[in-house]
Amino acid sequence: MREVQNQHIVVVGAARSGLAVASLLKRKGARVFITDHGAIADNVKAKLKENNIPFEEKGHTDNASGADFLAVSPGVPTEAPLIQEYLNAGKEVFSEIEIASWFNEGPITAVTGSNGKTTVTHWLDHTWQKAERDHITAGNIGHAFSDAVEHTSENTDSLLEVSSFQLDHIDTFKPDVSLLLNITADHLDRYDDDFSKYAASKFRITENQSGNDWFIYNYDDPTIANFVNMLKKKADVPKLLAFSNQKEPEESDGAFIRNQNIILKINQEEEVLMPISDVQLSGTHNLKNGLATALAARASEINNDVIRESLKTFEGVEHRLEFVREAQGVKYINDSKATNINAVWYALDSFNVPLTLILGGRDKGNDYLELADQIREKVHTIIAIGEARPLIEEQLKTIVPHFNTANNMNEAVRKAKKGAKRGEAVLLSPACSSFDMYDNYKHRGNEFKKAVNRL
């Protein structure tokens, strides 16, 4: 545990994680000041005043300078002038998840990846519930680690979803079990449009792990495979568990598919876990997510009966390929959580019926032509929304028979209804962030669901 009592700490960003870490540090005796370049929500201001935490909004003044260290919210880029001021002065900058970990008392299981981390974190939570294991579930999932960490003991597992932004500013953060699901181009606007910098951020999840810890990784991802080859050359390497739905990992324990069964190989001994047909969630990506979940449970000494039960009963996550309703024979699917190209590719891969696809939002450097083959095969209508409309139109208009734009979600859903026929599906899978029109992907997904339920 790092001592923070009487230290002067500035927290940058007054959204959920900023408020949570400021409150935690205040409870631990630090002198906390919170600063935000934008307006702070009234309910947050009320909580800050209640906790006697001074703050400023709509810009950073000299009050934000001169702290012992800086705590930064995930939404604040490293290039922000205040962050650079501290770094250039040789002062430490920490993420909320790093600071919360100083006060954690039990094992940490941490999940990262470009896609699937929310699903896997929820799946872990479901598994731990089935095992009746004491745990908290927090992180990038919508519940800050700082809000939950004081409820941990040495017998409490912390199940954490961790983003690249949170990993950018870790120091001693060390999961007992880490999972790296995949790495595809995402958030490149925060990494100088450099995929290698983004990947390096994800790899930091293993930075402080040693031979007593576990690293669970996607054997089929070439970027991760190259990293693992380098990792093996280190003196103190975490125990490796690979998962694959394409081939049997060589020279490695892990989980894979053989004869339509899930096989676990632990200590070079194989055991049949269950048929893949018994996994509740459909889609090849969800099969991989299930393999990763099973390995994390085994690494945490949860038995196979519980793992089987979890894989058979987990029903998925809101806003991730979520069935909303069927109207006049057309199914409406909310995949608002799909904020990058790869997530949309997986979504399209899950369907075998003609589709109307609602795409768009705030672009993050996407190349929509990466979806061209899937779209030609499955999508007859694209409806583009948000700031990305011109780019989507430029790249995809000639790929589909019908291309439309809409000014808001209601209009998009009404246009989708006109073109969709019985037996087809309307899919919101935006490939973009939501911040041009909505607070977050949940807000966007909820607006889609409201629009669908008004039909």
C-alpha positions as CSV (number, residue, x, y, z in Angstrom):
1,M,0.0,0.0,0.0
2,R,1.3,3.4,-1.0
3,E,1.0,6.1,1.7
4,V,-1.1,9.1,0.5
5,Q,-2.0,10.7,3.8
6,N,-1.4,14.5,3.7
7,Q,-0.1,14.3,0.1
8,H,-1.5,17.0,-2.2
9,I,-3.0,15.1,-5.2
10,V,-4.8,16.6,-8.2
11,V,-7.4,14.5,-10.0
12,V,-7.9,15.4,-13.7
13,G,-11.4,14.7,-15.0
14,A,-14.6,14.7,-12.9
15,A,-16.5,11.9,-14.6
16,R,-17.3,8.6,-12.8
17,S,-13.7,7.3,-12.2
18,G,-12.4,10.8,-11.3
19,L,-15.0,11.3,-8.7
20,A,-14.4,7.8,-7.4
21,V,-10.6,8.1,-7.0
22,A,-10.9,11.6,-5.6
23,S,-13.3,10.3,-2.9
24,L,-11.1,7.3,-2.2
25,L,-8.0,9.5,-1.8
26,K,-9.9,11.9,0.5
27,R,-11.0,9.0,2.7
28,K,-7.3,7.9,2.9
29,G,-6.3,11.3,4.2
30,A,-4.9,13.0,1.1
31,R,-5.5,16.7,0.2
32,V,-7.4,16.3,-3.0
33,F,-8.2,18.9,-5.7
34,I,-10.2,18.0,-8.8
35,T,-10.0,19.8,-12.1
36,D,-11.9,19.4,-15.4
37,H,-11.5,21.2,-18.7
38,G,-15.3,21.0,-19.2
39,A,-18.3,21.6,-17.1
40,I,-18.8,19.3,-14.1
41,A,-22.3,17.8,-13.7
42,D,-24.4,19.2,-10.9
43,N,-24.8,15.8,-9.2
44,V,-21.0,15.4,-9.2
45,K,-20.5,18.9,-7.7
46,A,-22.9,18.1,-5.0
47,K,-20.9,15.0,-4.1
48,L,-17.7,16.9,-4.1
49,K,-19.1,19.5,-1.8
50,E,-20.5,16.9,0.5
51,N,-17.0,15.3,0.7
52,N,-15.3,18.7,1.1
53,I,-13.2,18.2,-2.1
54,P,-12.4,21.5,-3.8
55,F,-12.8,21.6,-7.6
56,E,-12.6,23.8,-10.7
57,E,-14.3,23.4,-14.1
58,K,-14.2,24.7,-17.6
59,G,-10.4,24.9,-17.6
60,H,-7.3,24.3,-15.6
61,T,-5.8,27.1,-13.4
62,D,-2.6,27.3,-11.3
63,N,-4.6,25.5,-8.6
64,A,-4.1,22.3,-10.7
65,S,-0.3,22.7,-10.7
66,G,2.2,21.8,-8.0
67,A,0.6,18.6,-6.6
68,D,2.8,15.6,-5.4
69,F,1.3,13.6,-8.2
70,L,-1.6,13.6,-10.7
71,A,-4.4,11.1,-10.9
72,V,-5.9,11.0,-14.4
73,S,-9.3,9.7,-15.6
74,P,-9.3,7.4,-18.7
75,G,-11.0,10.0,-20.8
76,V,-8.1,12.5,-20.5
77,P,-5.4,11.9,-23.2
78,T,-1.8,11.8,-22.2
79,E,-1.1,14.6,-24.6
80,A,-3.3,17.0,-22.6
81,P,-1.2,20.1,-21.6
82,L,-1.7,19.5,-17.8
83,I,-0.6,15.9,-18.1
84,Q,2.4,16.9,-20.1
85,E,3.2,19.7,-17.6
86,Y,3.6,17.0,-14.8
87,L,5.5,14.5,-16.9
88,N,7.9,17.2,-18.2
89,A,8.5,18.2,-14.5
90,G,9.4,14.6,-13.7
91,K,6.3,14.1,-11.6
92,E,4.2,10.9,-11.5
93,V,0.9,10.5,-13.3
94,F,-1.3,7.6,-12.3
95,S,-4.5,6.1,-13.6
96,E,-7.5,5.5,-11.3
97,I,-7.1,1.8,-11.5
98,E,-3.4,2.0,-10.4
99,I,-4.3,4.1,-7.4
100,A,-7.2,1.8,-6.4
101,S,-4.9,-1.2,-6.6
102,W,-2.8,0.3,-3.8
103,F,-5.6,-0.4,-1.4
104,N,-6.7,-3.8,-2.7
105,E,-6.3,-6.8,-0.4
106,G,-7.1,-9.8,-2.5
107,P,-6.3,-11.4,-5.9
108,I,-6.9,-9.5,-9.1
109,T,-8.2,-11.0,-12.3
110,A,-7.9,-8.3,-15.1
111,V,-9.3,-8.5,-18.6
112,T,-8.2,-6.3,-21.5
113,G,-8.5,-6.5,-25.3
114,S,-10.0,-4.5,-28.2
115,N,-13.2,-6.5,-28.2
116,G,-15.0,-8.8,-25.8
117,K,-13.6,-7.5,-22.5
118,T,-17.0,-6.4,-21.1
119,T,-18.6,-9.7,-22.1
120,V,-15.7,-11.7,-20.5
121,T,-15.7,-9.6,-17.3
122,H,-19.5,-10.1,-16.9
123,W,-18.9,-13.8,-17.7
124,L,-16.3,-14.1,-15.0
125,D,-18.7,-12.4,-12.6
126,H,-21.4,-15.0,-13.5
127,T,-18.9,-17.8,-13.0
128,W,-17.8,-16.5,-9.6
129,Q,-21.4,-16.2,-8.5
130,K,-22.0,-19.8,-9.6
131,A,-18.9,-20.8,-7.5
132,E,-20.2,-18.7,-4.6
133,R,-16.8,-17.0,-4.4
134,D,-16.5,-13.6,-2.7
135,H,-15.7,-11.0,-5.3
136,I,-16.1,-7.5,-6.7
137,T,-16.6,-6.7,-10.4
138,A,-15.3,-3.3,-11.4
139,G,-13.1,-1.2,-13.7
140,N,-13.9,0.0,-17.2
141,I,-17.2,-1.9,-16.9
142,G,-19.1,1.0,-15.4
143,H,-18.3,0.7,-11.7
144,A,-14.9,2.2,-10.7
145,F,-12.4,0.1,-8.9
146,S,-12.0,3.0,-6.4
147,D,-15.6,2.7,-5.4
148,A,-15.3,-1.0,-4.6
149,V,-11.7,-1.6,-3.4
150,E,-12.4,-0.9,0.3
151,H,-14.8,-3.9,0.3
152,T,-11.9,-6.3,-0.5
153,S,-10.2,-8.7,1.9
154,E,-7.5,-11.3,1.3
155,N,-10.3,-13.7,0.3
156,T,-12.0,-11.3,-2.1
157,D,-11.3,-11.6,-5.8
158,S,-11.3,-8.4,-7.8
159,L,-12.6,-9.0,-11.4
160,L,-11.6,-6.0,-13.5
161,E,-12.2,-4.8,-17.0
162,V,-9.2,-2.7,-17.9
163,S,-8.8,-0.4,-20.9
164,S,-5.6,0.7,-22.7
165,F,-6.2,4.2,-21.3
166,Q,-6.1,2.9,-17.8
167,L,-3.0,0.8,-18.5
168,D,-1.2,3.9,-19.9
169,H,-0.5,5.2,-16.4
170,I,0.1,2.1,-14.2
171,D,3.2,1.6,-12.1
172,T,2.8,-1.3,-9.7
173,F,-0.6,-2.6,-10.8
174,K,-0.2,-6.4,-11.0
175,P,-3.0,-8.9,-11.8
176,D,-2.7,-12.4,-10.4
177,V,-4.5,-13.5,-13.5
178,S,-4.4,-11.4,-16.7
179,L,-6.4,-11.9,-19.9
180,L,-5.6,-10.4,-23.3
181,L,-8.4,-11.3,-25.6
182,N,-7.3,-9.7,-28.9
183,I,-5.7,-6.5,-30.3
184,T,-7.2,-4.8,-33.4
185,A,-7.0,-1.2,-34.5
186,D,-9.0,0.9,-32.0
187,H,-8.5,4.3,-30.3
188,L,-5.7,5.1,-32.7
189,D,-6.6,8.8,-32.4
190,R,-5.1,8.5,-28.9
191,Y,-2.0,6.8,-30.0
192,D,-0.7,9.0,-32.8
193,D,-2.4,6.7,-35.3
194,D,0.3,4.1,-34.4
195,F,-1.0,0.6,-33.9
196,S,2.2,-0.5,-32.2
197,K,1.8,2.2,-29.5
198,Y,-1.8,1.0,-28.9
199,A,-0.7,-2.6,-28.7
200,A,2.2,-1.8,-26.3
201,S,-0.4,-0.2,-24.0
202,K,-2.4,-3.4,-23.9
203,F,0.8,-5.5,-23.3
204,R,1.4,-3.5,-20.1
205,I,-1.2,-5.7,-18.3
206,T,1.7,-8.3,-17.9
207,E,4.3,-5.6,-16.9
208,N,4.5,-6.5,-13.2
209,Q,3.5,-10.2,-13.4
210,S,5.9,-12.9,-12.3
211,G,6.2,-16.7,-12.2
212,N,3.4,-17.0,-9.6
213,D,0.9,-15.3,-11.8
214,W,-1.1,-16.3,-14.9
215,F,-1.3,-14.8,-18.4
216,I,-4.2,-16.0,-20.5
217,Y,-3.9,-15.0,-24.2
218,N,-5.4,-15.4,-27.7
219,Y,-3.2,-17.9,-29.5
220,D,-4.8,-17.0,-32.9
221,D,-3.9,-13.3,-32.7
222,P,-0.6,-12.7,-34.5
223,T,0.2,-9.5,-32.6
224,I,-0.3,-11.2,-29.3
225,A,1.7,-14.3,-30.5
226,N,4.7,-12.1,-31.3
227,F,4.5,-10.4,-27.9
228,V,4.3,-13.8,-26.1
229,N,7.5,-14.9,-27.9
230,M,9.3,-11.9,-26.6
231,L,7.7,-12.3,-23.1
232,K,9.1,-15.9,-22.9
233,K,12.6,-14.4,-23.1
234,K,12.2,-12.6,-19.8
235,A,13.8,-14.0,-16.6
236,D,10.5,-14.1,-14.6
237,V,7.6,-15.0,-16.8
238,P,4.0,-15.5,-15.7
239,K,2.5,-19.0,-16.3
240,L,1.0,-19.0,-19.9
241,L,-2.4,-20.3,-20.9
242,A,-3.4,-20.0,-24.6
243,F,-6.9,-20.2,-26.0
244,S,-7.9,-20.9,-29.6
245,N,-10.9,-22.0,-31.6
246,Q,-8.8,-22.6,-34.7
247,K,-6.0,-24.9,-33.7
248,E,-4.4,-26.8,-30.8
249,P,-1.8,-24.6,-29.1
250,E,1.6,-26.2,-29.3
251,E,4.0,-26.4,-26.3
252,S,1.4,-24.6,-24.2
253,D,-1.4,-25.3,-21.7
254,G,-4.7,-23.8,-22.5
255,A,-8.1,-24.3,-24.1
256,F,-9.0,-25.4,-27.6
257,I,-11.6,-27.2,-29.7
258,R,-11.4,-30.8,-30.9
259,N,-14.2,-32.8,-32.4
260,Q,-16.7,-30.1,-31.4
261,N,-15.7,-30.3,-27.8
262,I,-13.9,-27.8,-25.5
263,I,-10.6,-29.3,-24.3
264,L,-8.7,-27.9,-21.4
265,K,-5.0,-28.8,-21.2
266,I,-3.6,-28.0,-17.8
267,N,-0.1,-29.2,-16.7
268,Q,0.1,-30.9,-20.1
269,E,-2.9,-33.1,-19.2
270,E,-6.0,-32.9,-21.4
271,E,-9.6,-33.1,-20.2
272,V,-12.9,-32.7,-22.2
273,L,-14.9,-29.9,-20.6
274,M,-18.1,-29.9,-22.7
275,P,-19.5,-29.9,-26.2
276,I,-19.4,-26.4,-27.8
277,S,-23.1,-26.8,-28.6
278,D,-23.8,-26.5,-24.9
279,V,-22.4,-23.0,-24.7
280,Q,-25.3,-20.6,-24.3
281,L,-23.9,-17.6,-26.3
282,S,-23.8,-18.0,-30.0
283,G,-21.0,-16.8,-32.4
284,T,-17.4,-17.8,-32.8
285,H,-16.2,-14.7,-30.9
286,N,-18.3,-15.7,-27.9
287,L,-16.9,-19.2,-28.0
288,K,-13.4,-17.6,-27.7
289,N,-14.7,-15.5,-24.8
290,G,-16.0,-18.6,-23.1
291,L,-12.6,-20.4,-23.5
292,A,-10.9,-17.4,-21.9
293,T,-13.4,-17.3,-19.1
294,A,-12.9,-21.0,-18.5
295,L,-9.2,-20.7,-18.2
296,A,-9.4,-17.7,-15.8
297,A,-11.7,-19.8,-13.6
298,R,-9.3,-22.8,-13.7
299,A,-6.4,-20.5,-12.9
300,S,-8.4,-19.3,-9.9
301,E,-9.1,-22.9,-8.8
302,I,-12.8,-23.0,-9.7
303,N,-13.8,-26.5,-10.6
304,N,-15.0,-27.8,-13.9
305,D,-18.6,-28.4,-12.8
306,V,-19.0,-24.8,-12.0
307,I,-17.3,-23.7,-15.3
308,R,-19.7,-25.9,-17.3
309,E,-22.7,-24.5,-15.5
310,S,-21.5,-21.0,-16.2
311,L,-20.9,-21.6,-19.9
312,K,-24.3,-23.2,-20.2
313,T,-26.2,-20.4,-18.5
314,F,-24.5,-17.1,-19.3
315,E,-26.8,-15.0,-21.5
316,G,-24.6,-12.1,-22.5
317,V,-24.4,-8.4,-21.8
318,E,-26.7,-5.5,-22.5
319,H,-25.8,-3.5,-25.6
320,R,-23.8,-6.4,-27.1
321,L,-25.8,-8.2,-29.7
322,E,-28.8,-7.7,-27.5
323,F,-32.1,-8.8,-28.9
324,V,-34.6,-5.9,-28.4
325,R,-37.8,-7.2,-30.0
326,E,-39.4,-8.6,-33.1
327,A,-41.8,-6.4,-35.0
328,Q,-43.7,-7.6,-38.1
329,G,-41.3,-10.5,-38.4
330,V,-38.2,-8.3,-38.3
331,K,-35.7,-8.7,-35.4
332,Y,-34.0,-5.6,-33.9
333,I,-30.6,-6.1,-32.4
334,N,-28.7,-3.6,-30.2
335,D,-25.0,-3.8,-30.6
336,S,-24.2,-0.3,-29.4
337,K,-21.1,-1.6,-27.6
338,A,-19.5,-2.3,-31.0
339,T,-17.3,0.9,-31.1
340,N,-14.7,-0.3,-33.6
341,I,-14.5,-2.1,-37.0
342,N,-13.5,-5.5,-35.6
343,A,-16.5,-5.6,-33.2
344,V,-18.8,-4.9,-36.2
345,W,-17.1,-7.7,-38.2
346,Y,-17.8,-10.1,-35.4
347,A,-21.4,-8.9,-35.2
348,L,-22.0,-9.4,-38.9
349,D,-20.3,-12.8,-38.6
350,S,-23.1,-13.9,-36.2
351,F,-25.9,-13.5,-38.7
352,N,-27.2,-15.6,-41.5
353,V,-30.2,-13.5,-42.5
354,P,-30.3,-10.3,-44.7
355,L,-29.5,-7.2,-42.6
356,T,-30.1,-3.5,-42.4
357,L,-27.1,-2.0,-40.7
358,I,-27.1,1.2,-38.7
359,L,-23.5,2.6,-38.6
360,G,-21.8,5.7,-37.4
361,G,-21.0,8.1,-34.6
362,R,-17.7,9.8,-33.9
363,D,-15.1,8.2,-36.1
364,K,-11.9,6.9,-34.5
365,G,-9.8,6.5,-37.6
366,N,-11.8,3.7,-39.1
367,D,-11.3,2.1,-42.5
368,Y,-14.9,0.9,-43.2
369,L,-13.8,-0.9,-46.3
370,E,-12.5,-3.6,-44.0
371,L,-16.1,-4.6,-43.6
372,A,-16.8,-4.7,-47.4
373,D,-16.8,-8.5,-47.9
374,Q,-19.1,-9.1,-44.9
375,I,-21.4,-6.2,-46.0
376,R,-21.6,-7.4,-49.6
377,E,-22.6,-10.9,-48.4
378,K,-25.1,-9.9,-45.7
379,V,-26.2,-6.3,-45.7
380,H,-28.7,-4.8,-48.2
381,T,-29.1,-1.4,-46.5
382,I,-26.8,0.9,-44.6
383,I,-28.1,3.8,-42.6
384,A,-25.3,6.1,-41.5
385,I,-25.7,8.4,-38.4
386,G,-23.5,10.9,-36.6
387,E,-20.3,12.7,-37.5
388,A,-18.9,9.8,-39.5
389,R,-21.7,9.9,-42.1
390,P,-19.7,11.5,-44.9
391,L,-16.8,9.0,-44.5
392,I,-19.1,6.0,-44.3
393,E,-20.9,7.2,-47.4
394,E,-17.7,7.8,-49.3
395,Q,-16.4,4.3,-48.5
396,L,-19.5,2.1,-48.5
397,K,-22.2,3.7,-50.6
398,T,-21.4,1.7,-53.7
399,I,-21.0,-1.6,-51.7
400,V,-24.7,-1.9,-50.8
401,P,-27.9,-1.7,-52.9
402,H,-29.4,0.9,-50.6
403,F,-27.6,3.6,-48.6
404,N,-29.4,6.2,-46.4
405,T,-28.4,8.7,-43.7
406,A,-30.4,9.8,-40.7
407,N,-30.1,12.8,-38.3
408,N,-31.0,10.9,-35.2
409,M,-31.8,7.4,-33.9
410,N,-35.6,7.7,-34.3
411,E,-35.2,8.6,-37.9
412,A,-32.6,5.7,-38.4
413,V,-35.0,3.2,-36.9
414,R,-38.0,4.4,-38.9
415,K,-36.0,4.2,-42.2
416,A,-34.7,0.7,-41.2
417,K,-38.3,-0.4,-40.7
418,K,-39.4,0.7,-44.1
419,G,-36.7,-1.3,-45.9
420,A,-36.6,-4.5,-43.7
421,K,-38.7,-7.5,-44.7
422,R,-40.1,-10.4,-42.6
423,G,-37.3,-12.8,-41.6
424,E,-34.6,-10.2,-41.7
425,A,-32.9,-8.2,-38.9
426,V,-32.0,-4.6,-38.2
427,L,-28.6,-4.3,-36.5
428,L,-27.3,-1.2,-34.7
429,S,-23.5,-1.9,-34.7
430,P,-22.0,1.6,-35.0
431,A,-18.1,1.0,-35.3
432,C,-17.8,4.4,-33.7
433,S,-17.8,6.1,-30.3
434,S,-21.0,7.7,-29.2
435,F,-19.7,11.1,-28.0
436,D,-21.0,13.1,-30.9
437,M,-24.6,12.5,-30.0
438,Y,-24.8,10.6,-26.7
439,D,-23.2,10.4,-23.3
440,N,-21.8,6.9,-23.9
441,Y,-22.6,3.7,-25.8
442,K,-25.2,2.7,-23.2
443,H,-27.1,6.0,-23.8
444,R,-27.0,5.3,-27.5
445,G,-28.2,1.7,-27.1
446,N,-31.0,2.8,-24.8
447,E,-32.1,5.4,-27.4
448,F,-32.1,2.7,-30.1
449,K,-34.2,0.5,-27.8
450,K,-36.7,3.3,-27.1
451,A,-37.0,4.0,-30.9
452,V,-37.6,0.3,-31.6
453,N,-40.2,-0.1,-28.9
454,R,-42.1,2.9,-30.4
455,L,-42.5,1.1,-33.7
